[in-house]
């Protein structure tokens, strides 16, 4: 065979394989400690963000439901009330009227599905006319019961729905 010869250079120390591979215990402890410090520092901000986002999502969902009630009034050419009783419901004419079932939006008892984890209250129940304006304007309050954060959804007499 021509060619290959293996020579060992006596000036270079032989390569040794370490019996240990991976990270040392000290390196792991330092890494875990750094992760704990960063997590401890960031957790209050994350919890605050989560609670605020839950209230904001509930308010945006309520705004969409109120707009749906307004569209129902225009479509049916008759007044529609958005009422909070045992649940959130669409009713004909006023809050003592017949409940309106909306496919995909209401459950078997005609309650509108709302975000879990928030509570809804109101000063006055909004009633939308067939023209889309609110004959009875109202302010709905969305509250996170854990943090007591609130956000209001206002229905103006013009039918416009706003979240500050």
Secondary structure by P-SEA (a helix, b strand, c coil): cccbbbbbccccccbbbbccccccaaaaaaaaaaaaaaaaaaaaaaaaaaaaaaaaaaaaaaaaaaaaaaaaaaaacbbbbbcccccccccccccccbbbbbcccccccccccccccbbbbbcbbbbbcccccccccbbbbbbcccccbbbbbbbccccccccc
